[in-house]
């Protein structure tokens, strides 16, 4: 039996009859996934935050995915583009000239051990001319691939590079911090370059500030000139902690969106910023 819970949901009436080109973005969460559908005019047409415990077998995960979209009445087969964003704790960048598809697991040998159930996936970044490699449960990602043929799979680090923050760093240093349960992801942009992209485990709000300050010291960046862009599972405690050290903190929602329904204005988009790049 398929079991899931809808934390939040809003869908444009007659959604499947609209003539616009539509992009479906799905982001895996610790217990479930969120998704958004946006048209070519950057108008949000549908959004949902789904809580579920993924079953162990491939067929059961596929059944869960199909059930969710069927109940919400989203015809994903009609989408012009679909992407799956995977917040992975195990991630590395490999320059294009060093990339060898036969050595995917070997690349992680010097940094972290991979579990048997983990598979290495990858995508190419034109901006970096490098491959984003990440390890994740093969069952979950394979289920989405089978359910939605042609789906593009990317790590959260690759998506962070696609944000507008890279371009905005021409005049100042931007640090994006994307918070998840037990981990946060950070990208430092300076002079339109990516200085570092990494994930850190944290147990308190002080840990987040500590790593941010550590990176400033490592790259010898001016603390007063840094702008922090905060998104994901952020709360007022983390915001207040960072505010003690940084002058400028912005809750980052991704690119500017228009909304197809009035209730979409009440969504906390910064919590789901990965969907809006």
SULRACOR-V493271 format. One record per helix or strand. SS is the DSSP state (A for helix, B for strand). FROM is the first residue (numbers start at 0). TO is the last residue. If there is no record, write none. Layout:
ss=SS from=FROM to=TO
ss=SS from=FROM to=TO
//
This chain:
ss=B from=4 to=10
ss=A from=14 to=16
ss=B from=21 to=28
ss=B from=31 to=38
ss=B from=42 to=50
ss=A from=57 to=71
ss=A from=75 to=77
ss=B from=80 to=85
ss=B from=89 to=94
ss=A from=95 to=97
ss=A from=100 to=102
ss=A from=105 to=107
ss=B from=117 to=124
ss=B from=129 to=136
ss=A from=137 to=146
ss=B from=151 to=154
ss=A from=155 to=160
ss=A from=164 to=167
ss=B from=172 to=178
ss=B from=182 to=189
ss=B from=192 to=200
ss=A from=204 to=218
ss=A from=222 to=224
ss=B from=225 to=231
ss=A from=235 to=242
ss=B from=247 to=250
ss=B from=257 to=258
ss=A from=261 to=265
ss=A from=268 to=274
//
